[in-house]
């Protein structure tokens, strides 16, 4: 039977008046009794196998009649009920599942009305299946659960099977993957930007080199004239542009980490030169207090340069 209980069978024995027919009737009756016992054992074995299968599942399983009455549960369901400080016997076979949903909704801190609406639609034959995810904030670490409702109409009156699964680990994995994808996307954007920066810097190098050479020649020709100050300013601007382009190339070019002797003050000056225009736009003044007697560092100048740029930018 659906709940595995023994079903009493009523046998009516008609005693024939013909004494010769009695042995035949007894033999037939004995055959029927043997067959009934075999069927009963087969049903009991089938039920035990079904229950063992349900108990082996990780999801909490509840099987309902159309009315919402629970007709079968598995071991994970009983553990789930106990985990919410509810008596397992109160929400087992023969009780109403909808009452359980109302009782547990306040304890998990989630409004279950959306789920109840979908469940009742399946129970009323308005849909074949329904699923619902919800978060449980009441646990020490936020957890996610998935409820799957499926209707089966092969049996008389129909049955509704509800599977309640903990998908917290899946959600956390999805969150990690999403962050990794965002990081990968950001890395691709930075790689494209670095390529563009390197390209622009290379394009600027040639005209800047010509400008510096010509400014040097002009400065020699304009010595002790009214144009000396102007030519000197042009040359200094060209040198500064050349230094900025070199810094751009340093940032854009992928460098293999390599240690060498580094003057920290030079690294700071180059970083300030790179950010000078940005700082001016934001009306930020930088006061330098660089000691002249700093020891020479043994490190990677490119990585140190990036560290100083990040510190200045964050500040």
VEXVEXNU-612877 format. One record per residue (C-alpha): x, z, y; residue number from 1; residue in three letters. Coordinates in pm, 1 decimal, m for minus. Example, Ala and Ser with C-alpha at 12.3 -4.5 7.8 and 13.67 -1.06 7.14 Angstrom:
2
ATOM        X        Z        Y   i  aa
ATOM   1230.0    780.0   m450.0   1 ala
ATOM   1367.0    714.0   m106.0   2 ser
This chain:
315
ATOM        X        Z        Y   i  aa
ATOM      0.0      0.0      0.0   1 unk
ATOM    103.5    m27.0    365.0   2 unk
ATOM    206.3    338.6    380.1   3 unk
ATOM    329.3    371.9     21.7   4 unk
ATOM     75.3    624.9   m100.1   5 unk
ATOM    m73.4    617.7   m448.5   6 unk
ATOM   m415.0    455.2   m464.8   7 unk
ATOM   m663.2    600.7   m719.3   8 unk
ATOM   m814.9    330.4   m939.4   9 unk
ATOM  m1164.5    375.7  m1086.7  10 unk
ATOM  m1206.1    223.8  m1431.5  11 unk
ATOM  m1555.1    183.7  m1578.4  12 unk
ATOM  m1564.5    182.5  m1955.3  13 unk
ATOM  m1869.3     39.1  m2122.7  14 unk
ATOM  m1898.2    156.4  m2482.6  15 unk
ATOM  m2041.2   m118.4  m2693.5  16 unk
ATOM  m2300.6    m37.2  m2952.9  17 unk
ATOM  m2125.2   m263.3  m3196.1  18 unk
ATOM  m1859.2    m48.9  m3360.7  19 unk
ATOM  m1656.6   m359.4  m3444.6  20 unk
ATOM  m1609.7   m439.6  m3072.3  21 unk
ATOM  m1470.4    m97.7  m2981.0  22 unk
ATOM  m1107.4   m157.7  m3092.9  23 unk
ATOM  m1102.2   m482.9  m2889.8  24 unk
ATOM  m1236.4   m308.5  m2575.9  25 unk
ATOM   m981.0    m29.2  m2607.9  26 unk
ATOM   m699.9   m280.1  m2645.2  27 unk
ATOM   m818.0   m474.5  m2338.0  28 unk
ATOM   m849.5   m153.1  m2139.4  29 unk
ATOM   m499.5    m44.3  m2237.8  30 unk
ATOM   m365.4   m383.8  m2132.8  31 unk
ATOM   m533.3   m355.2  m1791.3  32 unk
ATOM   m397.1     m2.7  m1739.5  33 unk
ATOM    m46.2   m117.0  m1825.3  34 unk
ATOM    m75.4   m407.1  m1581.1  35 unk
ATOM   m206.2   m180.9  m1307.0  36 unk
ATOM     85.7     58.2  m1355.5  37 unk
ATOM    328.2   m231.6  m1339.1  38 unk
ATOM    171.1   m356.6  m1014.4  39 unk
ATOM    174.3     m5.4   m869.4  40 unk
ATOM    545.3     38.1   m951.2  41 unk
ATOM    622.6   m303.1   m803.5  42 unk
ATOM    437.5   m209.3   m483.8  43 unk
ATOM    619.0    122.0   m463.7  44 unk
ATOM    958.6    m46.5   m516.9  45 unk
ATOM    872.1   m307.4   m255.1  46 unk
ATOM    773.5    m41.1     m4.1  47 unk
ATOM   1089.7    161.4    m68.1  48 unk
ATOM   1302.8   m150.5    m23.3  49 unk
ATOM   1125.3   m232.9    303.0  50 unk
ATOM   1169.7    122.9    431.3  51 unk
ATOM   1539.5    125.5    335.5  52 unk
ATOM   1587.1   m204.7    516.9  53 unk
ATOM   1416.0    m72.8    830.1  54 unk
ATOM   1623.0    248.4    819.9  55 unk
ATOM   1945.4     46.6    796.0  56 unk
ATOM   1875.7   m135.6   1123.7  57 unk
ATOM   2041.3     m8.1   1441.3  58 unk
ATOM   1729.5    m79.7   1650.5  59 unk
ATOM   1440.9    166.2   1657.4  60 unk
ATOM   1149.5     m4.5   1479.4  61 unk
ATOM    781.4     79.7   1515.5  62 unk
ATOM    503.3   m117.1   1343.9  63 unk
ATOM    154.7    m93.6   1492.8  64 unk
ATOM   m197.0   m195.4   1412.3  65 unk
ATOM   m385.2   m390.3   1679.0  66 unk
ATOM   m531.9    m63.8   1803.7  67 unk
ATOM   m185.8     78.3   1877.2  68 unk
ATOM   m181.1    315.2   1579.8  69 unk
ATOM    165.3    354.0   1425.2  70 unk
ATOM    170.2    253.9   1057.6  71 unk
ATOM    546.6    256.1    993.4  72 unk
ATOM    867.5    369.5   1163.5  73 unk
ATOM   1235.4    377.0   1071.7  74 unk
ATOM   1505.6    643.9   1089.7  75 unk
ATOM   1653.3    529.0   1427.9  76 unk
ATOM   1303.6    562.7   1578.5  77 unk
ATOM   1278.8    921.6   1458.8  78 unk
ATOM   1621.4    996.7   1607.1  79 unk
ATOM   1516.6    835.5   1935.3  80 unk
ATOM   1208.7   1057.0   1953.0  81 unk
ATOM   1413.2   1369.5   1883.8  82 unk
ATOM   1669.8   1265.5   2148.4  83 unk
ATOM   1394.6   1292.6   2409.7  84 unk
ATOM   1297.8   1643.4   2297.5  85 unk
ATOM    973.9   1524.8   2138.3  86 unk
ATOM    857.6   1636.0   1793.2  87 unk
ATOM    917.6   1353.8   1546.7  88 unk
ATOM    602.6   1445.1   1356.0  89 unk
ATOM    393.6   1394.9   1670.6  90 unk
ATOM    493.3   1028.7   1704.0  91 unk
ATOM    506.0    912.8   1345.4  92 unk
ATOM    265.7    729.8   1117.9  93 unk
ATOM    m97.9    764.6   1221.9  94 unk
ATOM    m36.5    846.5   1589.8  95 unk
ATOM    m89.6    625.5   1895.4  96 unk
ATOM    215.3    444.4   2031.4  97 unk
ATOM     69.9    402.2   2380.6  98 unk
ATOM     44.4    779.9   2414.3  99 unk
ATOM    412.8    806.1   2326.9 100 unk
ATOM    503.4    555.1   2604.5 101 unk
ATOM    318.9    764.7   2861.7 102 unk
ATOM    483.2   1085.6   2733.8 103 unk
ATOM    837.7    950.8   2743.8 104 unk
ATOM    815.8    750.2   3070.0 105 unk
ATOM    878.2   1053.3   3291.9 106 unk
ATOM   1174.0   1169.9   3084.4 107 unk
ATOM   1366.3    841.2   3098.3 108 unk
ATOM   1300.8    801.5   3471.4 109 unk
ATOM   1150.7    453.2   3433.6 110 unk
ATOM    804.9    315.9   3508.2 111 unk
ATOM    677.9    169.6   3178.6 112 unk
ATOM    363.8      7.0   3319.8 113 unk
ATOM    517.3   m341.9   3306.4 114 unk
ATOM    600.5   m292.2   2939.8 115 unk
ATOM    255.8   m154.4   2858.6 116 unk
ATOM     91.4   m454.1   3024.6 117 unk
ATOM    298.0   m695.0   2814.2 118 unk
ATOM    241.7   m491.9   2495.9 119 unk
ATOM   m133.7   m479.3   2543.6 120 unk
ATOM   m140.0   m856.2   2601.5 121 unk
ATOM     33.6   m910.2   2265.0 122 unk
ATOM   m198.3   m661.6   2093.7 123 unk
ATOM   m499.9   m847.5   2239.1 124 unk
ATOM   m368.1  m1181.2   2099.4 125 unk
ATOM   m294.1  m1313.9   2450.3 126 unk
ATOM     66.1  m1379.2   2357.1 127 unk
ATOM    287.6  m1390.0   2048.8 128 unk
ATOM    592.1  m1203.8   2183.3 129 unk
ATOM    716.7  m1008.4   2483.2 130 unk
ATOM   1052.2   m856.7   2582.9 131 unk
ATOM   1145.6   m607.7   2853.3 132 unk
ATOM   1475.9   m465.4   2975.6 133 unk
ATOM   1502.6   m134.4   3155.6 134 unk
ATOM   1772.1     96.4   3287.2 135 unk
ATOM   1781.6    463.5   3199.7 136 unk
ATOM   1945.5    648.3   3491.7 137 unk
ATOM   1882.1    993.9   3347.4 138 unk
ATOM   2176.9    970.6   3106.1 139 unk
ATOM   2529.3   1081.3   3217.6 140 unk
ATOM   2633.2    716.0   3217.6 141 unk
ATOM   2364.5    456.8   3310.1 142 unk
ATOM   2226.1    291.9   2996.6 143 unk
ATOM   2028.1    m25.3   2937.5 144 unk
ATOM   1765.2    m83.5   2671.6 145 unk
ATOM   1575.9   m386.7   2546.1 146 unk
ATOM   1225.4   m373.4   2396.8 147 unk
ATOM   1107.5   m669.7   2188.0 148 unk
ATOM    740.7   m694.7   2091.9 149 unk
ATOM    642.3   m947.5   1823.6 150 unk
ATOM    301.5  m1012.1   1670.8 151 unk
ATOM    247.4  m1110.1   1304.1 152 unk
ATOM    m95.8  m1237.3   1201.6 153 unk
ATOM    m26.7  m1310.8    833.7 154 unk
ATOM   m190.4   m986.6    730.3 155 unk
ATOM   m553.2   m897.0    783.1 156 unk
ATOM   m604.0   m761.7   1134.3 157 unk
ATOM   m247.9   m847.2   1242.7 158 unk
ATOM     52.4   m627.7   1299.7 159 unk
ATOM    273.5   m568.0   1606.1 160 unk
ATOM    643.3   m492.1   1555.1 161 unk
ATOM    840.9   m324.8   1835.1 162 unk
ATOM   1222.7   m321.4   1829.8 163 unk
ATOM   1393.9    m85.1   2073.3 164 unk
ATOM   1766.8   m165.9   2119.3 165 unk
ATOM   2047.7     m7.2   2321.6 166 unk
ATOM   2219.1   m296.3   2505.8 167 unk
ATOM   2439.8    m82.9   2732.8 168 unk
ATOM   2762.9   m217.0   2582.6 169 unk
ATOM   2642.9   m575.3   2623.2 170 unk
ATOM   2555.9   m508.2   2987.7 171 unk
ATOM   2896.3   m352.9   3054.2 172 unk
ATOM   3068.7   m648.4   2889.5 173 unk
ATOM   2864.2   m889.9   3101.8 174 unk
ATOM   2962.1   m693.2   3412.3 175 unk
ATOM   3331.5   m712.2   3320.8 176 unk
ATOM   3302.4  m1087.5   3256.9 177 unk
ATOM   3124.2  m1136.9   3589.3 178 unk
ATOM   3403.7   m954.8   3775.0 179 unk
ATOM   3664.2  m1159.6   3589.0 180 unk
ATOM   3486.2  m1482.4   3680.6 181 unk
ATOM   3471.6  m1375.8   4045.5 182 unk
ATOM   3841.7  m1289.1   4036.9 183 unk
ATOM   3920.2  m1625.1   3875.4 184 unk
ATOM   3713.9  m1805.9   4138.2 185 unk
ATOM   3895.8  m1617.6   4414.7 186 unk
ATOM   4230.2  m1698.1   4253.7 187 unk
ATOM   4138.5  m2068.1   4240.1 188 unk
ATOM   4040.7  m2058.9   4608.1 189 unk
ATOM   4370.7  m1893.6   4698.3 190 unk
ATOM   4561.4  m2150.0   4492.0 191 unk
ATOM   4384.0  m2434.5   4673.1 192 unk
ATOM   4448.9  m2266.3   5008.4 193 unk
ATOM   4815.5  m2218.5   4921.0 194 unk
ATOM   4842.8  m2586.2   4832.6 195 unk
ATOM   4684.4  m2685.5   5162.2 196 unk
ATOM   4908.2  m2444.4   5353.3 197 unk
ATOM   5220.8  m2582.2   5187.7 198 unk
ATOM   5111.3  m2937.3   5263.2 199 unk
ATOM   5047.6  m2861.0   5631.8 200 unk
ATOM   5378.1  m2673.7   5660.6 201 unk
ATOM   5570.4  m2968.4   5516.0 202 unk
ATOM   5396.8  m3206.8   5755.0 203 unk
ATOM   5493.1  m2986.7   6049.9 204 unk
ATOM   5855.3  m2947.6   5943.8 205 unk
ATOM   5970.5  m3299.7   6040.4 206 unk
ATOM   5829.4  m3310.7   6395.7 207 unk
ATOM   5947.6  m2951.5   6450.9 208 unk
ATOM   6299.7  m3042.7   6340.8 209 unk
ATOM   6301.5  m3333.5   6582.8 210 unk
ATOM   6165.7  m3110.1   6859.8 211 unk
ATOM   6438.1  m2850.5   6804.2 212 unk
ATOM   6714.7  m3112.4   6805.7 213 unk
ATOM   6582.1  m3273.8   7123.6 214 unk
ATOM   6537.3  m2937.0   7293.6 215 unk
ATOM   6900.6  m2849.7   7209.7 216 unk
ATOM   7017.1  m3178.2   7367.5 217 unk
ATOM   6798.2  m3123.6   7672.5 218 unk
ATOM   6931.9  m2770.7   7713.2 219 unk
ATOM   7291.1  m2903.5   7715.5 220 unk
ATOM   7202.9  m3171.5   7972.1 221 unk
ATOM   7003.2  m2935.9   8191.6 222 unk
ATOM   7269.1  m2667.1   8216.4 223 unk
ATOM   7265.8  m2491.5   8554.8 224 unk
ATOM   6971.9  m2694.7   8680.4 225 unk
ATOM   6615.9  m2613.0   8775.0 226 unk
ATOM   6501.1  m2731.0   8431.7 227 unk
ATOM   6716.3  m2485.7   8234.7 228 unk
ATOM   6452.6  m2214.1   8212.4 229 unk
ATOM   6179.8  m2459.5   8111.0 230 unk
ATOM   6395.3  m2626.9   7845.2 231 unk
ATOM   6501.4  m2285.8   7708.0 232 unk
ATOM   6137.1  m2180.9   7676.7 233 unk
ATOM   6056.4  m2505.8   7492.0 234 unk
ATOM   6346.6  m2447.4   7254.1 235 unk
ATOM   6244.0  m2087.2   7186.7 236 unk
ATOM   5885.1  m2195.9   7115.4 237 unk
ATOM   6010.9  m2460.6   6873.1 238 unk
ATOM   6227.3  m2199.2   6695.6 239 unk
ATOM   5928.6  m1968.0   6670.0 240 unk
ATOM   5710.4  m2248.0   6526.5 241 unk
ATOM   5982.5  m2330.5   6275.9 242 unk
ATOM   5994.9  m1964.6   6168.9 243 unk
ATOM   5615.3  m1952.6   6129.4 244 unk
ATOM   5619.6  m2268.6   5917.7 245 unk
ATOM   5894.4  m2117.1   5702.9 246 unk
ATOM   5682.9  m1805.5   5653.7 247 unk
ATOM   5386.8  m2021.1   5557.9 248 unk
ATOM   5598.2  m2191.8   5295.9 249 unk
ATOM   5714.8  m1853.1   5171.0 250 unk
ATOM   5354.6  m1741.2   5121.7 251 unk
ATOM   5234.7  m2069.8   4974.8 252 unk
ATOM   5522.4  m2143.1   4741.5 253 unk
ATOM   5498.4  m1972.9   4399.9 254 unk
ATOM   5818.6  m1776.1   4363.9 255 unk
ATOM   5957.7  m1630.0   4046.5 256 unk
ATOM   6028.2  m1259.6   4112.1 257 unk
ATOM   6400.8  m1227.6   4180.8 258 unk
ATOM   6594.7   m929.3   4315.9 259 unk
ATOM   6855.8   m972.7   4586.2 260 unk
ATOM   6997.0   m785.5   4885.8 261 unk
ATOM   6726.5   m745.2   5149.5 262 unk
ATOM   6727.9   m611.6   5505.7 263 unk
ATOM   6390.6   m443.3   5548.4 264 unk
ATOM   6391.7   m487.3   5926.2 265 unk
ATOM   6424.7   m865.8   5881.5 266 unk
ATOM   6127.6   m863.7   5645.8 267 unk
ATOM   5918.2   m667.7   5898.0 268 unk
ATOM   6015.1   m901.8   6182.8 269 unk
ATOM   5918.5  m1209.9   5980.5 270 unk
ATOM   5583.2  m1055.3   5888.4 271 unk
ATOM   5513.2   m970.0   6253.5 272 unk
ATOM   5607.0  m1321.9   6356.4 273 unk
ATOM   5363.8  m1463.9   6102.5 274 unk
ATOM   5079.5  m1243.5   6229.2 275 unk
ATOM   5167.6  m1255.7   6599.5 276 unk
ATOM   4898.1  m1506.8   6695.7 277 unk
ATOM   4626.0  m1323.6   6499.5 278 unk
ATOM   4725.6   m993.8   6657.5 279 unk
ATOM   4711.7  m1146.3   7004.9 280 unk
ATOM   4365.7  m1288.4   6945.0 281 unk
ATOM   4242.5   m942.4   6843.4 282 unk
ATOM   4418.8   m785.2   7144.3 283 unk
ATOM   4631.8   m565.0   6918.0 284 unk
ATOM   4969.6   m440.8   7037.8 285 unk
ATOM   5232.3   m357.3   6778.1 286 unk
ATOM   5488.7    m92.1   6864.9 287 unk
ATOM   5803.3   m124.0   6656.5 288 unk
ATOM   6015.4    176.2   6568.1 289 unk
ATOM   6271.4     29.4   6329.3 290 unk
ATOM   6580.6    232.0   6247.7 291 unk
ATOM   6907.6     41.5   6277.6 292 unk
ATOM   7081.2    229.6   5994.9 293 unk
ATOM   6841.0    151.4   5708.4 294 unk
ATOM   7022.7     87.4   5381.7 295 unk
ATOM   7018.9   m256.3   5226.9 296 unk
ATOM   6744.8   m287.1   4964.3 297 unk
ATOM   6780.6   m442.0   4620.7 298 unk
ATOM   6446.3   m617.5   4572.5 299 unk
ATOM   6239.0   m934.2   4593.2 300 unk
ATOM   6218.4  m1047.6   4959.9 301 unk
ATOM   5905.0  m1256.4   4901.2 302 unk
ATOM   5709.9   m970.7   4744.1 303 unk
ATOM   5828.8   m726.7   5011.3 304 unk
ATOM   5721.2   m976.1   5277.9 305 unk
ATOM   5373.5   m992.1   5120.9 306 unk
ATOM   5356.4   m610.5   5109.0 307 unk
ATOM   5432.6   m579.7   5481.8 308 unk
ATOM   5182.1   m855.3   5568.5 309 unk
ATOM   4912.5   m676.7   5364.1 310 unk
ATOM   4990.3   m341.5   5527.7 311 unk
ATOM   4968.1   m491.4   5876.9 312 unk
ATOM   4650.3   m682.3   5798.0 313 unk
ATOM   4478.3   m378.2   5645.9 314 unk
ATOM   4585.2   m155.7   5934.5 315 unk
